[in-house]
Amino acid sequence: MSDWLNTPVINILEKSLDASSLRYKVLANNVANEDTPDFKRSDVDFDLLLGEAMGQTGGELPLKVTSERHLQKTGFSSNGVVQDQGTTYRNDGNNVDIDKEMVNVAENGIYYNSVTRAISAQLSHLRTVITQK
């Protein structure tokens, strides 16, 4: 029965939620360090994390599990966080633009909500299949 939840679509959606949650943490760190001298903003590379979740990073193939005793690849092997070293907005070396960060937070919130709706729809489909007679 647990295999019903172990579908490629649900797995990718789960990794998308993980990446969005990581992005919230990174953006919150940027906002918290808005006035820290020489602080460089960071962001999350969704393309890298999605490719990794799909087993396409660095030519890797997805792991195939043929026994429940096999080790599972969990999480991301890289953290997906990239730091912007190329820009500086102020004389103190800080490159955090609070308006841009708040737009990124709002964008990430919309993305997170859309992924949770997609997961809810997938689970609703499963529920419909299970309850059909």
N, CA, C and O atoms as a printed pandas DataFrame, in Angstrom:
     atom_number atom_name residue_name chain_id  residue_number  x_coord  y_coord  z_coord
0              1         N          MET        A               1    0.809   -1.190    0.000
1              2        CA          MET        A               1    0.000    0.000    0.000
2              3         C          MET        A               1    0.855    1.258    0.000
3              4         O          MET        A               1    0.466    2.259   -0.602
4              5         N          SER        A               2    1.997    1.234    0.653
5              6        CA          SER        A               2    2.863    2.406    0.665
6              7         C          SER        A               2    3.454    2.680   -0.717
7              8         O          SER        A               2    3.907    3.793   -0.982
8              9         N          ASP        A               3    3.456    1.671   -1.607
9             10        CA          ASP        A               3    3.950    1.887   -2.960
10            11         C          ASP        A               3    3.048    2.827   -3.749
11            12         O          ASP        A               3    3.494    3.424   -4.729
12            13         N          TRP        A               4    1.804    2.971   -3.348
13            14        CA          TRP        A               4    0.892    3.880   -4.029
14            15         C          TRP        A               4    1.355    5.319   -3.892
15            16         O          TRP        A               4    1.099    6.149   -4.765
16            17         N          LEU        A               5    2.028    5.607   -2.809
17            18        CA          LEU        A               5    2.526    6.969   -2.586
18            19         C          LEU        A               5    3.927    7.169   -3.153
19            20         O          LEU        A               5    4.431    8.292   -3.185
20            21         N          ASN        A               6    4.548    6.100   -3.592
21            22        CA          ASN        A               6    5.905    6.168   -4.128
22            23         C          ASN        A               6    5.849    6.213   -5.647
23            24         O          ASN        A               6    6.354    5.317   -6.324
24            25         N          THR        A               7    5.226    7.267   -6.180
25            26        CA          THR        A               7    5.119    7.441   -7.623
26            27         C          THR        A               7    6.090    8.534   -8.056
27            28         O          THR        A               7    6.451    9.394   -7.253
28            29         N          PRO        A               8    6.515    8.507   -9.316
29            30        CA          PRO        A               8    7.436    9.561   -9.781
30            31         C          PRO        A               8    6.871   10.968   -9.604
31            32         O          PRO        A               8    7.606   11.888   -9.247
32            33         N          VAL        A               9    5.575   11.142   -9.851
33            34        CA          VAL        A               9    4.978   12.477   -9.729
34            35         C          VAL        A               9    5.026   12.963   -8.283
35            36         O          VAL        A               9    5.432   14.094   -8.019
36            37         N          ILE        A              10    4.614   12.114   -7.355
37            38        CA          ILE        A              10    4.622   12.515   -5.942
38            39         C          ILE        A              10    6.046   12.735   -5.455
39            40         O          ILE        A              10    6.292   13.640   -4.659
40            41         N          ASN        A              11    6.988   11.922   -5.921
41            42        CA          ASN        A              11    8.388   12.103   -5.510
42            43         C          ASN        A              11    8.937   13.443   -5.981
43            44         O          ASN        A              11    9.623   14.129   -5.223
44            45         N          ILE        A              12    8.644   13.827   -7.223
45            46        CA          ILE        A              12    9.113   15.120   -7.735
46            47         C          ILE        A              12    8.438   16.268   -6.992
47            48         O          ILE        A              12    9.081   17.266   -6.669
48            49         N          LEU        A              13    7.145   16.127   -6.722
49            50        CA          LEU        A              13    6.441   17.169   -5.967
50            51         C          LEU        A              13    7.004   17.295   -4.554
51            52         O          LEU        A              13    7.118   18.399   -4.021
52            53         N          GLU        A              14    7.350   16.174   -3.958
53            54        CA          GLU        A              14    7.954   16.203   -2.621
54            55         C          GLU        A              14    9.285   16.945   -2.646
55            56         O          GLU        A              14    9.559   17.763   -1.768
56            57         N          LYS        A              15   10.107   16.663   -3.645
57            58        CA          LYS        A              15   11.398   17.353   -3.770
58            59         C          LYS        A              15   11.189   18.840   -4.068
59            60         O          LYS        A              15   11.983   19.677   -3.640
60            61         N          SER        A              16   10.126   19.164   -4.797
61            62        CA          SER        A              16    9.819   20.573   -5.068
62            63         C          SER        A              16    9.482   21.310   -3.780
63            64         O          SER        A              16    9.898   22.452   -3.585
64            65         N          LEU        A              17    8.721   20.653   -2.897
65            66        CA          LEU        A              17    8.419   21.258   -1.594
66            67         C          LEU        A              17    9.684   21.439   -0.768
67            68         O          LEU        A              17    9.854   22.458   -0.098
68            69         N          ASP        A              18   10.575   20.447   -0.818
69            70        CA          ASP        A              18   11.845   20.561   -0.096
70            71         C          ASP        A              18   12.649   21.762   -0.600
71            72         O          ASP        A              18   13.198   22.528    0.192
72            73         N          ALA        A              19   12.712   21.917   -1.925
73            74        CA          ALA        A              19   13.464   23.028   -2.507
74            75         C          ALA        A              19   12.833   24.367   -2.159
75            76         O          ALA        A              19   13.539   25.335   -1.876
76            77         N          SER        A              20   11.507   24.425   -2.179
77            78        CA          SER        A              20   10.819   25.667   -1.827
78            79         C          SER        A              20   11.033   26.017   -0.359
79            80         O          SER        A              20   11.216   27.185   -0.017
80            81         N          SER        A              21   11.010   25.019    0.499
81            82        CA          SER        A              21   11.267   25.248    1.920
82            83         C          SER        A              21   12.690   25.755    2.136
83            84         O          SER        A              21   12.919   26.663    2.935
84            85         N          LEU        A              22   13.640   25.163    1.419
85            86        CA          LEU        A              22   15.030   25.622    1.499
86            87         C          LEU        A              22   15.130   27.068    1.026
87            88         O          LEU        A              22   15.859   27.865    1.617
88            89         N          ARG        A              23   14.401   27.413   -0.035
89            90        CA          ARG        A              23   14.454   28.777   -0.548
90            91         C          ARG        A              23   13.895   29.759    0.471
91            92         O          ARG        A              23   14.426   30.860    0.616
92            93         N          TYR        A              24   12.825   29.381    1.185
93            94        CA          TYR        A              24   12.308   30.244    2.253
94            95         C          TYR        A              24   13.395   30.550    3.280
95            96         O          TYR        A              24   13.556   31.696    3.699
96            97         N          LYS        A              25   14.131   29.532    3.677
97            98        CA          LYS        A              25   15.197   29.724    4.673
98            99         C          LYS        A              25   16.284   30.649    4.144
99           100         O          LYS        A              25   16.761   31.525    4.865
100          101         N          VAL        A              26   16.675   30.459    2.889
101          102        CA          VAL        A              26   17.728   31.285    2.292
102          103         C          VAL        A              26   17.270   32.735    2.158
103          104         O          VAL        A              26   18.022   33.660    2.468
104          105         N          LEU        A              27   16.042   32.928    1.699
105          106        CA          LEU        A              27   15.519   34.294    1.560
106          107         C          LEU        A              27   15.364   34.978    2.916
107          108         O          LEU        A              27   15.629   36.173    3.043
108          109         N          ALA        A              28   14.940   34.232    3.917
109          110        CA          ALA        A              28   14.832   34.801    5.265
110          111         C          ALA        A              28   16.203   35.218    5.777
111          112         O          ALA        A              28   16.331   36.242    6.449
112          113         N          ASN        A              29   17.225   34.434    5.465
113          114        CA          ASN        A              29   18.592   34.783    5.857
114          115         C          ASN        A              29   19.031   36.067    5.148
115          116         O          ASN        A              29   19.687   36.915    5.754
116          117         N          ASN        A              30   18.672   36.213    3.872
117          118        CA          ASN        A              30   19.009   37.442    3.142
118          119         C          ASN        A              30   18.360   38.662    3.795
119          120         O          ASN        A              30   19.016   39.683    4.001
120          121         N          VAL        A              31   17.076   38.552    4.116
121          122        CA          VAL        A              31   16.351   39.674    4.730
122          123         C          VAL        A              31   16.947   39.998    6.103
123          124         O          VAL        A              31   17.101   41.167    6.458
124          125         N          ALA        A              32   17.278   38.962    6.868
125          126        CA          ALA        A              32   17.829   39.181    8.211
126          127         C          ALA        A              32   19.195   39.875    8.160
127          128         O          ALA        A              32   19.579   40.560    9.108
128          129         N          ASN        A              33   19.921   39.699    7.065
129          130        CA          ASN        A              33   21.258   40.286    6.945
130          131         C          ASN        A              33   21.292   41.487    6.012
131          132         O          ASN        A              33   22.333   41.802    5.435
132          133         N          GLU        A              34   20.172   42.144    5.869
133          134        CA          GLU        A              34   20.082   43.300    4.977
134          135         C          GLU        A              34   21.083   44.395    5.349
135          136         O          GLU        A              34   21.612   45.072    4.467
136          137         N          ASP        A              35   21.346   44.574    6.630
137          138        CA          ASP        A              35   22.240   45.640    7.071
138          139         C          ASP        A              35   23.617   45.141    7.502
139          140         O          ASP        A              35   24.380   45.891    8.112
140          141         N          THR        A              36   23.943   43.898    7.198
141          142        CA          THR        A              36   25.245   43.336    7.574
142          143         C          THR        A              36   26.281   43.706    6.522
143          144         O          THR        A              36   26.116   43.368    5.350
144          145         N          PRO        A              37   27.360   44.403    6.925
145          146        CA          PRO        A              37   28.397   44.779    5.957
146          147         C          PRO        A              37   29.025   43.538    5.313
147          148         O          PRO        A              37   29.252   42.524    5.973
148          149         N          ASP        A              38   29.299   43.645    4.009
149          150        CA          ASP        A              38   29.946   42.596    3.205
150          151         C          ASP        A              38   29.128   41.311    3.084
151          152         O          ASP        A              38   29.657   40.290    2.644
152          153         N          PHE        A              39   27.849   41.342    3.466
153          154        CA          PHE        A              39   27.002   40.153    3.286
154          155         C          PHE        A              39   26.617   40.048    1.823
155          156         O          PHE        A              39   26.251   41.042    1.196
156          157         N          LYS        A              40   26.699   38.846    1.284
157          158        CA          LYS        A              40   26.303   38.580   -0.095
158          159         C          LYS        A              40   25.063   37.708   -0.092
159          160         O          LYS        A              40   25.037   36.667    0.566
160          161         N          ARG        A              41   24.036   38.120   -0.820
161          162        CA          ARG        A              41   22.775   37.399   -0.876
162          163         C          ARG        A              41   22.971   36.027   -1.521
163          164         O          ARG        A              41   23.902   35.814   -2.298
164          165         N          SER        A              42   22.084   35.118   -1.186
165          166        CA          SER        A              42   22.089   33.772   -1.750
166          167         C          SER        A              42   20.699   33.469   -2.303
167          168         O          SER        A              42   19.722   34.140   -1.969
168          169         N          ASP        A              43   20.633   32.460   -3.143
169          170        CA          ASP        A              43   19.355   31.980   -3.651
170          171         C          ASP        A              43   19.503   30.492   -3.937
171          172         O          ASP        A              43   20.599   29.938   -3.859
172          173         N          VAL        A              44   18.394   29.858   -4.266
173          174        CA          VAL        A              44   18.379   28.419   -4.520
174          175         C          VAL        A              44   18.270   28.187   -6.022
175          176         O          VAL        A              44   17.449   28.811   -6.694
176          177         N          ASP        A              45   19.091   27.297   -6.540
177          178        CA          ASP        A              45   19.079   26.930   -7.948
178          179         C          ASP        A              45   18.095   25.777   -8.138
179          180         O          ASP        A              45   18.457   24.612   -7.973
180          181         N          PHE        A              46   16.843   26.108   -8.488
181          182        CA          PHE        A              46   15.802   25.093   -8.639
182          183         C          PHE        A              46   16.128   24.108   -9.756
183          184         O          PHE        A              46   15.838   22.918   -9.636
184          185         N          ASP        A              47   16.729   24.594  -10.842
185          186        CA          ASP        A              47   17.050   23.700  -11.952
186          187         C          ASP        A              47   18.023   22.610  -11.513
187          188         O          ASP        A              47   17.869   21.445  -11.882
188          189         N          LEU        A              48   19.016   22.994  -10.729
189          190        CA          LEU        A              48   19.984   22.019  -10.225
190          191         C          LEU        A              48   19.297   21.005   -9.320
191          192         O          LEU        A              48   19.517   19.802   -9.459
192          193         N          LEU        A              49   18.467   21.480   -8.394
193          194        CA          LEU        A              49   17.801   20.574   -7.468
194          195         C          LEU        A              49   16.792   19.672   -8.166
195          196         O          LEU        A              49   16.679   18.494   -7.827
196          197         N          LEU        A              50   16.059   20.210   -9.135
197          198        CA          LEU        A              50   15.095   19.389   -9.858
198          199         C          LEU        A              50   15.801   18.327  -10.692
199          200         O          LEU        A              50   15.385   17.169  -10.715
200          201         N          GLY        A              51   16.865   18.724  -11.370
201          202        CA          GLY        A              51   17.641   17.750  -12.142
202          203         C          GLY        A              51   18.210   16.663  -11.258
203          204         O          GLY        A              51   18.235   15.490  -11.632
204          205         N          GLU        A              52   18.667   17.060  -10.084
205          206        CA          GLU        A              52   19.208   16.087   -9.140
206          207         C          GLU        A              52   18.113   15.149   -8.633
207          208         O          GLU        A              52   18.329   13.944   -8.502
208          209         N          ALA        A              53   16.939   15.709   -8.349
209          210        CA          ALA        A              53   15.822   14.884   -7.875
210          211         C          ALA        A              53   15.394   13.888   -8.940
211          212         O          ALA        A              53   14.916   12.797   -8.627
212          213         N          MET        A              54   15.568   14.270  -10.197
213          214        CA          MET        A              54   15.195   13.380  -11.291
214          215         C          MET        A              54   16.344   12.473  -11.693
215          216         O          MET        A              54   16.201   11.646  -12.593
216          217         N          GLY        A              55   17.495   12.625  -11.023
217          218        CA          GLY        A              55   18.635   11.758  -11.311
218          219         C          GLY        A              55   19.419   12.168  -12.531
219          220         O          GLY        A              55   20.056   11.322  -13.158
220          221         N          GLN        A              56   19.395   13.452  -12.896
221          222        CA          GLN        A              56   20.074   13.896  -14.107
222          223         C          GLN        A              56   21.318   14.724  -13.835
223          224         O          GLN        A              56   21.965   15.163  -14.786
224          225         N          THR        A              57   21.675   14.955  -12.601
225          226        CA          THR        A              57   22.818   15.796  -12.288
226          227         C          THR        A              57   24.108   15.012  -12.462
227          228         O          THR        A              57   24.246   13.896  -11.959
228          229         N          GLY        A              58   25.032   15.598  -13.166
229          230        CA          GLY        A              58   26.344   14.992  -13.314
230          231         C          GLY        A              58   26.314   13.636  -14.004
231          232         O          GLY        A              58   27.197   12.808  -13.777
232          233         N          GLY        A              59   25.315   13.399  -14.836
233          234        CA          GLY        A              59   25.239   12.139  -15.553
234          235         C          GLY        A              59   24.803   10.969  -14.698
235          236         O          GLY        A              59   24.865    9.821  -15.140
236          237         N          GLU        A              60   24.365   11.240  -13.486
237          238        CA          GLU        A              60   23.918   10.159  -12.619
238          239         C          GLU        A              60   22.603    9.589  -13.106
239          240         O          GLU        A              60   21.763   10.306  -13.650
240          241         N          LEU        A              61   22.435    8.322  -12.912
241          242        CA          LEU        A              61   21.166    7.681  -13.196
242          243         C          LEU        A              61   20.405    7.522  -11.896
243          244         O          LEU        A              61   21.014    7.384  -10.834
244          245         N          PRO        A              62   19.076    7.541  -11.963
245          246        CA          PRO        A              62   18.314    7.340  -10.737
246          247         C          PRO        A              62   18.571    5.944  -10.170
247          248         O          PRO        A              62   18.795    4.991  -10.916
248          249         N          LEU        A              63   18.537    5.840   -8.857
249          250        CA          LEU        A              63   18.760    4.550   -8.214
250          251         C          LEU        A              63   17.557    3.648   -8.425
251          252         O          LEU        A              63   16.410    4.081   -8.312
252          253         N          LYS        A              64   17.833    2.398   -8.731
253          254        CA          LYS        A              64   16.758    1.430   -8.870
254          255         C          LYS        A              64   16.802    0.542   -7.644
255          256         O          LYS        A              64   17.848   -0.015   -7.310
256          257         N          VAL        A              65   15.683    0.410   -6.981
257          258        CA          VAL        A              65   15.601   -0.385   -5.763
258          259         C          VAL        A              65   14.888   -1.691   -6.100
259          260         O          VAL        A              65   13.727   -1.692   -6.509
260          261         N          THR        A              66   15.591   -2.782   -5.925
261          262        CA          THR        A              66   14.990   -4.088   -6.180
262          263         C          THR        A              66   14.790   -4.881   -4.906
263          264         O          THR        A              66   14.218   -5.971   -4.921
264          265         N          SER        A              67   15.269   -4.320   -3.790
265          266        CA          SER        A              67   15.102   -4.956   -2.497
266          267         C          SER        A              67   14.864   -3.882   -1.464
267          268         O          SER        A              67   15.453   -2.803   -1.537
268          269         N          GLU        A              68   14.005   -4.167   -0.501
269          270        CA          GLU        A              68   13.737   -3.158    0.526
270          271         C          GLU        A              68   14.937   -2.938    1.432
271          272         O          GLU        A              68   14.941   -1.995    2.223
272          273         N          ARG        A              69   15.954   -3.786    1.336
273          274        CA          ARG        A              69   17.166   -3.617    2.146
274          275         C          ARG        A              69   18.175   -2.671    1.498
275          276         O          ARG        A              69   19.182   -2.330    2.118
276          277         N          HIS        A              70   17.919   -2.241    0.259
277          278        CA          HIS        A              70   18.821   -1.302   -0.404
278          279         C          HIS        A              70   18.787    0.048    0.304
279          280         O          HIS        A              70   17.757    0.465    0.833
280          281         N          LEU        A              71   19.929    0.717    0.300
281          282        CA          LEU        A              71   19.985    2.067    0.851
282          283         C          LEU        A              71   19.270    3.014   -0.094
283          284         O          LEU        A              71   19.374    2.883   -1.314
284          285         N          GLN        A              72   18.549    3.960    0.465
285          286        CA          GLN        A              72   17.812    4.943   -0.333
286          287         C          GLN        A              72   18.620    6.225   -0.429
287          288         O          GLN        A              72   19.261    6.647    0.533
288          289         N          LYS        A              73   18.580    6.834   -1.595
289          290        CA          LYS        A              73   19.183    8.153   -1.757
290          291         C          LYS        A              73   18.188    9.162   -1.232
291          292         O          LYS        A              73   17.089    9.287   -1.774
292          293         N          THR        A              74   18.551    9.882   -0.188
293          294        CA          THR        A              74   17.619   10.826    0.416
294          295         C          THR        A              74   18.165   12.235    0.296
295          296         O          THR        A              74   19.378   12.448    0.282
296          297         N          GLY        A              75   17.260   13.190    0.210
297          298        CA          GLY        A              75   17.648   14.593    0.165
298          299         C          GLY        A              75   18.397   14.938   -1.103
299          300         O          GLY        A              75   18.283   14.243   -2.112
300          301         N          PHE        A              76   19.162   16.009   -1.048
301          302        CA          PHE        A              76   19.939   16.468   -2.178
302          303         C          PHE        A              76   21.410   16.304   -1.838
303          304         O          PHE        A              76   21.822   16.587   -0.713
304          305         N          SER        A              77   22.212   15.846   -2.808
305          306        CA          SER        A              77   23.640   15.691   -2.535
306          307         C          SER        A              77   24.325   17.050   -2.488
307          308         O          SER        A              77   25.307   17.216   -1.765
308          309         N          SER        A              78   23.833   18.014   -3.237
309          310        CA          SER        A              78   24.332   19.377   -3.113
310          311         C          SER        A              78   23.213   20.197   -2.488
311          312         O          SER        A              78   22.040   19.834   -2.576
312          313         N          ASN        A              79   23.580   21.290   -1.863
313          314        CA          ASN        A              79   22.517   22.031   -1.188
314          315         C          ASN        A              79   21.761   22.952   -2.127
315          316         O          ASN        A              79   20.705   23.458   -1.750
316          317         N          GLY        A              80   22.258   23.191   -3.336
317          318        CA          GLY        A              80   21.542   23.999   -4.317
318          319         C          GLY        A              80   21.573   25.481   -4.056
319          320         O          GLY        A              80   20.971   26.245   -4.810
320          321         N          VAL        A              81   22.256   25.919   -3.010
321          322        CA          VAL        A              81   22.317   27.334   -2.666
322          323         C          VAL        A              81   23.500   27.967   -3.395
323          324         O          VAL        A              81   24.633   27.494   -3.303
324          325         N          VAL        A              82   23.210   29.042   -4.118
325          326        CA          VAL        A              82   24.260   29.773   -4.826
326          327         C          VAL        A              82   24.330   31.191   -4.269
327          328         O          VAL        A              82   23.309   31.807   -3.963
328          329         N          GLN        A              83   25.547   31.690   -4.146
329          330        CA          GLN        A              83   25.755   33.022   -3.585
330          331         C          GLN        A              83   26.094   33.995   -4.704
331          332         O          GLN        A              83   26.889   33.676   -5.589
332          333         N          ASP        A              84   25.495   35.180   -4.667
333          334        CA          ASP        A              84   25.721   36.221   -5.665
334          335         C          ASP        A              84   26.913   37.064   -5.233
335          336         O          ASP        A              84   26.772   37.975   -4.417
336          337         N          GLN        A              85   28.085   36.762   -5.780
337          338        CA          GLN        A              85   29.311   37.495   -5.446
338          339         C          GLN        A              85   29.568   38.660   -6.404
339          340         O          GLN        A              85   30.444   39.488   -6.154
340          341         N          GLY        A              86   28.806   38.725   -7.499
341          342        CA          GLY        A              86   29.113   39.678   -8.559
342          343         C          GLY        A              86   28.559   41.070   -8.380
343          344         O          GLY        A              86   28.967   41.978   -9.105
344          345         N          THR        A              87   27.651   41.282   -7.451
345          346        CA          THR        A              87   27.039   42.604   -7.336
346          347         C          THR        A              87   27.245   43.187   -5.946
347          348         O          THR        A              87   27.422   42.468   -4.963
348          349         N          THR        A              88   27.217   44.505   -5.901
349          350        CA          THR        A              88   27.243   45.230   -4.637
350          351         C          THR        A              88   26.371   46.459   -4.814
351          352         O          THR        A              88   26.595   47.253   -5.728
352          353         N          TYR        A              89   25.372   46.623   -3.943
353          354        CA          TYR        A              89   24.447   47.746   -4.056
354          355         C          TYR        A              89   24.845   48.927   -3.179
355          356         O          TYR        A              89   24.428   50.059   -3.424
356          357         N          ARG        A              90   25.651   48.660   -2.159
357          358        CA          ARG        A              90   25.992   49.720   -1.223
358          359         C          ARG        A              90   27.508   49.780   -1.024
359          360         O          ARG        A              90   28.243   48.885   -1.441
360          361         N          ASN        A              91   27.950   50.849   -0.383
361          362        CA          ASN        A              91   29.378   51.032   -0.137
362          363         C          ASN        A              91   29.951   50.029    0.859
363          364         O          ASN        A              91   31.159   49.792    0.868
364          365         N          ASP        A              92   29.099   49.436    1.701
365          366        CA          ASP        A              92   29.602   48.491    2.693
366          367         C          ASP        A              92   29.759   47.073    2.127
367          368         O          ASP        A              92   30.102   46.153    2.869
368          369         N          GLY        A              93   29.512   46.882    0.812
369          370        CA          GLY        A              93   29.709   45.583    0.177
370          371         C          GLY        A              93   28.499   44.666    0.208
371          372         O          GLY        A              93   28.540   43.576   -0.364
372          373         N          ASN        A              94   27.428   45.082    0.860
373          374        CA          ASN        A              94   26.206   44.274    0.938
374          375         C          ASN        A              94   25.449   44.374   -0.383
375          376         O          ASN        A              94   25.391   45.449   -0.980
376          377         N          ASN        A              95   24.868   43.265   -0.846
377          378        CA          ASN        A              95   24.121   43.300   -2.104
378          379         C          ASN        A              95   22.668   42.865   -1.953
379          380         O          ASN        A              95   22.062   42.408   -2.922
380          381         N          VAL        A              96   22.098   42.996   -0.757
381          382        CA          VAL        A              96   20.701   42.633   -0.525
382          383         C          VAL        A              96   19.814   43.818   -0.859
383          384         O          VAL        A              96   19.954   44.894   -0.277
384          385         N          ASP        A              97   18.894   43.614   -1.806
385          386        CA          ASP        A              97   17.871   44.600   -2.146
386          387         C          ASP        A              97   16.570   44.083   -1.521
387          388         O          ASP        A              97   15.997   43.103   -1.997
388          389         N          ILE        A              98   16.112   44.739   -0.462
389          390        CA          ILE        A              98   14.980   44.234    0.320
390          391         C          ILE        A              98   13.719   44.108   -0.534
391          392         O          ILE        A              98   12.937   43.179   -0.336
392          393         N          ASP        A              99   13.510   45.022   -1.476
393          394        CA          ASP        A              99   12.331   44.931   -2.338
394          395         C          ASP        A              99   12.379   43.670   -3.206
395          396         O          ASP        A              99   11.374   42.976   -3.359
396          397         N          LYS        A             100   13.540   43.386   -3.764
397          398        CA          LYS        A             100   13.699   42.182   -4.584
398          399         C          LYS        A             100   13.522   40.919   -3.738
399          400         O          LYS        A             100   12.921   39.944   -4.187
400          401         N          GLU        A             101   14.039   40.944   -2.534
401          402        CA          GLU        A             101   13.905   39.776   -1.652
402          403         C          GLU        A             101   12.442   39.512   -1.309
403          404         O          GLU        A             101   12.010   38.360   -1.277
404          405         N          MET        A             102   11.680   40.567   -1.053
405          406        CA          MET        A             102   10.267   40.388   -0.716
406          407         C          MET        A             102    9.470   39.884   -1.919
407          408         O          MET        A             102    8.521   39.116   -1.756
408          409         N          VAL        A             103    9.848   40.309   -3.121
409          410        CA          VAL        A             103    9.218   39.772   -4.330
410          411         C          VAL        A             103    9.537   38.288   -4.452
411          412         O          VAL        A             103    8.667   37.489   -4.800
412          413         N          ASN        A             104   10.783   37.917   -4.167
413          414        CA          ASN        A             104   11.177   36.507   -4.222
414          415         C          ASN        A             104   10.423   35.675   -3.182
415          416         O          ASN        A             104   10.046   34.535   -3.455
416          417         N          VAL        A             105   10.205   36.237   -2.001
417          418        CA          VAL        A             105    9.431   35.534   -0.965
418          419         C          VAL        A             105    8.001   35.312   -1.443
419          420         O          VAL        A             105    7.456   34.221   -1.273
420          421         N          ALA        A             106    7.389   36.329   -2.037
421          422        CA          ALA        A             106    6.019   36.195   -2.547
422          423         C          ALA        A             106    5.956   35.168   -3.677
423          424         O          ALA        A             106    5.045   34.342   -3.721
424          425         N          GLU        A             107    6.915   35.222   -4.577
425          426        CA          GLU        A             107    6.975   34.264   -5.683
426          427         C          GLU        A             107    7.122   32.835   -5.154
427          428         O          GLU        A             107    6.468   31.914   -5.646
428          429         N          ASN        A             108    7.968   32.660   -4.167
429          430        CA          ASN        A             108    8.174   31.337   -3.585
430          431         C          ASN        A             108    6.908   30.850   -2.880
431          432         O          ASN        A             108    6.612   29.655   -2.898
432          433         N          GLY        A             109    6.167   31.755   -2.267
433          434        CA          GLY        A             109    4.918   31.385   -1.619
434          435         C          GLY        A             109    3.887   30.882   -2.623
435          436         O          GLY        A             109    3.178   29.909   -2.363
436          437         N          ILE        A             110    3.811   31.549   -3.765
437          438        CA          ILE        A             110    2.891   31.114   -4.821
438          439         C          ILE        A             110    3.305   29.744   -5.345
439          440         O          ILE        A             110    2.464   28.872   -5.563
440          441         N          TYR        A             111    4.605   29.564   -5.546
441          442        CA          TYR        A             111    5.118   28.273   -6.026
442          443         C          TYR        A             111    4.798   27.162   -5.016
443          444         O          TYR        A             111    4.328   26.090   -5.396
444          445         N          TYR        A             112    5.054   27.424   -3.740
445          446        CA          TYR        A             112    4.807   26.432   -2.688
446          447         C          TYR        A             112    3.327   26.041   -2.655
447          448         O          TYR        A             112    2.990   24.861   -2.555
448          449         N          ASN        A             113    2.453   27.043   -2.740
449          450        CA          ASN        A             113    1.010   26.770   -2.735
450          451         C          ASN        A             113    0.586   25.947   -3.945
451          452         O          ASN        A             113   -0.269   25.070   -3.823
452          453         N          SER        A             114    1.166   26.213   -5.102
453          454        CA          SER        A             114    0.795   25.451   -6.295
454          455         C          SER        A             114    1.256   24.002   -6.187
455          456         O          SER        A             114    0.556   23.094   -6.637
456          457         N          VAL        A             115    2.421   23.778   -5.599
457          458        CA          VAL        A             115    2.904   22.404   -5.426
458          459         C          VAL        A             115    2.047   21.663   -4.401
459          460         O          VAL        A             115    1.741   20.486   -4.592
460          461         N          THR        A             116    1.659   22.331   -3.326
461          462        CA          THR        A             116    0.807   21.653   -2.346
462          463         C          THR        A             116   -0.559   21.319   -2.945
463          464         O          THR        A             116   -1.143   20.289   -2.608
464          465         N          ARG        A             117   -1.068   22.170   -3.820
465          466        CA          ARG        A             117   -2.330   21.855   -4.510
466          467         C          ARG        A             117   -2.164   20.667   -5.444
467          468         O          ARG        A             117   -3.062   19.832   -5.553
468          469         N          ALA        A             118   -1.022   20.584   -6.117
469          470        CA          ALA        A             118   -0.771   19.445   -7.010
470          471         C          ALA        A             118   -0.682   18.146   -6.213
471          472         O          ALA        A             118   -1.201   17.117   -6.645
472          473         N          ILE        A             119   -0.031   18.187   -5.060
473          474        CA          ILE        A             119    0.042   16.997   -4.204
474          475         C          ILE        A             119   -1.346   16.623   -3.713
475          476         O          ILE        A             119   -1.705   15.445   -3.695
476          477         N          SER        A             120   -2.120   17.609   -3.318
477          478        CA          SER        A             120   -3.486   17.353   -2.859
478          479         C          SER        A             120   -4.313   16.709   -3.967
479          480         O          SER        A             120   -5.098   15.799   -3.703
480          481         N          ALA        A             121   -4.147   17.168   -5.195
481          482        CA          ALA        A             121   -4.883   16.586   -6.321
482          483         C          ALA        A             121   -4.457   15.139   -6.554
483          484         O          ALA        A             121   -5.297   14.279   -6.819
484          485         N          GLN        A             122   -3.160   14.869   -6.455
485          486        CA          GLN        A             122   -2.677   13.492   -6.631
486          487         C          GLN        A             122   -3.256   12.573   -5.563
487          488         O          GLN        A             122   -3.679   11.456   -5.861
488          489         N          LEU        A             123   -3.274   13.043   -4.326
489          490        CA          LEU        A             123   -3.819   12.229   -3.243
490          491         C          LEU        A             123   -5.335   12.070   -3.388
491          492         O          LEU        A             123   -5.889   11.037   -3.011
492          493         N          SER        A             124   -5.994   13.075   -3.926
493          494        CA          SER        A             124   -7.430   12.973   -4.174
494          495         C          SER        A             124   -7.715   11.907   -5.229
495          496         O          SER        A             124   -8.677   11.149   -5.107
496          497         N          HIS        A             125   -6.878   11.849   -6.264
497          498        CA          HIS        A             125   -7.030   10.810   -7.277
498          499         C          HIS        A             125   -6.863    9.424   -6.660
499          500         O          HIS        A             125   -7.629    8.507   -6.956
500          501         N          LEU        A             126   -5.860    9.282   -5.803
501          502        CA          LEU        A             126   -5.647    7.999   -5.130
502          503         C          LEU        A             126   -6.836    7.641   -4.251
503          504         O          LEU        A             126   -7.277    6.492   -4.222
504          505         N          ARG        A             127   -7.347    8.629   -3.540
505          506        CA          ARG        A             127   -8.500    8.390   -2.667
506          507         C          ARG        A             127   -9.710    7.935   -3.485
507          508         O          ARG        A             127  -10.447    7.043   -3.064
508          509         N          THR        A             128   -9.909    8.540   -4.637
509          510        CA          THR        A             128  -11.014    8.151   -5.505
510          511         C          THR        A             128  -10.861    6.710   -5.985
511          512         O          THR        A             128  -11.835    5.958   -6.009
512          513         N          VAL        A             129   -9.660    6.327   -6.361
513          514        CA          VAL        A             129   -9.412    4.958   -6.816
514          515         C          VAL        A             129   -9.632    3.963   -5.690
515          516         O          VAL        A             129  -10.197    2.891   -5.910
516          517         N          ILE        A             130   -9.200    4.300   -4.508
517          518        CA          ILE        A             130   -9.325    3.389   -3.366
518          519         C          ILE        A             130  -10.791    3.186   -2.974
519          520         O          ILE        A             130  -11.197    2.078   -2.623
520          521         N          THR        A             131  -11.577    4.253   -3.037
521          522        CA          THR        A             131  -12.970    4.153   -2.556
522          523         C          THR        A             131  -13.945    3.661   -3.617
523          524         O          THR        A             131  -15.111    3.422   -3.304
524          525         N          GLN        A             132  -13.501    3.503   -4.870
525          526        CA          GLN        A             132  -14.391    2.996   -5.921
526          527         C          GLN        A             132  -14.687    1.534   -5.688
527          528         O          GLN        A             132  -13.810    0.774   -5.278
528          529         N          LYS        A             133  -15.920    1.137   -5.947
529          530        CA          LYS        A             133  -16.314   -0.258   -5.753
530          531         C          LYS        A             133  -16.399   -0.978   -7.055
531          532         O          LYS        A             133  -16.718   -2.167   -7.083
